[in-house]
Amino acid sequence: MPTTEELVQWALNHANALERDMALQERPGAVGVWISSVRDRPKIRARAIAALDFLDRFGGHDSQWAIMAHEVFDKNTSSMETGARALGDVLREWAAAVRAGVVVPRQVEAQGARTVASTDLMDQVRVLAEDRSVHPAAPIVLAGAALEVALRSAVDELQLTLSEKPGITAYARRLRQENILSVQDVKDVEQIAGVRNSAAHGQFDELSRERAGLMEQQVNFFLARLSKTLEPAAENLPSSTPGAN
């Protein structure tokens, strides 16, 4: 996974690349249009497609950045080359917003959320599970929350959409459709979600400190496996990676 700065640098470099191999054609009484030779047009179009894929992936396919990019290129009526140059401006603005801290690259944000779930939240789960003054329901509910954050971030990272109400089992089923999770993984998630729901709704009869400890182990094991599984899946997303100008 590229760093945030690597993504910004790729965007800036690619914005410059989008302006190559074309010339401005003046039009009397009208705004000029950018044109290119028959030989160079395929290269320019390929660069534009790479820019669109980049913003879909790292801006988010449903973000204003990606929507704007598709509008300035797909709906440009002047020329393909003019639309390509406009894409360069979108890339520069996105890079500036990221550097200013206004925008977080979508997949970087998703991976960050998963890291928080597997480290910070699960560290708190362990502390609560070991504290005998704390009811076992507390670490169980928190472990369930960590699992939900990780699953949701995986769905976001892979740019997947849901056809049902968001939740632990909905995220798991969606990841199963993409073969990210196995059938057994989904069963494990549903079992963990059931225990979490019991604790959240005050059904304490089957809850114990041992059950909380087991829940911690189950979620930690699942989060580690999920992270390992997502690495090749995220790399296989249709996108342009830094250095692909």
HELIX and SHEET records of a PDB file:
HELIX    1   1 THR A    4  ALA A   17  1                                  14    
HELIX    2   2 ARG A   41  PHE A   54  1                                  14    
HELIX    3   3 LEU A   55  GLY A   60  3                                   6    
HELIX    4   4 GLN A   64  ASP A   74  1                                  11    
HELIX    5   5 MET A   80  ARG A   99  1                                  20    
HELIX    6   6 ARG A  106  VAL A  116  1                                  11    
HELIX    7   7 ALA A  117  LEU A  121  3                                   5    
HELIX    8   8 MET A  122  GLU A  130  1                                   9    
HELIX    9   9 ALA A  137  GLU A  157  1                                  21    
HELIX   10  10 ILE A  168  GLN A  177  1                                  10    
HELIX   11  11 VAL A  183  ALA A  200  1                                  18    
HELIX   12  12 ARG A  209  GLU A  235  1                                  27    
SHEET    1   A 2 ALA A  23  ARG A  27  0                                        
SHEET    2   A 2 ALA A  30  ILE A  35 -1                                        
END                                                                             
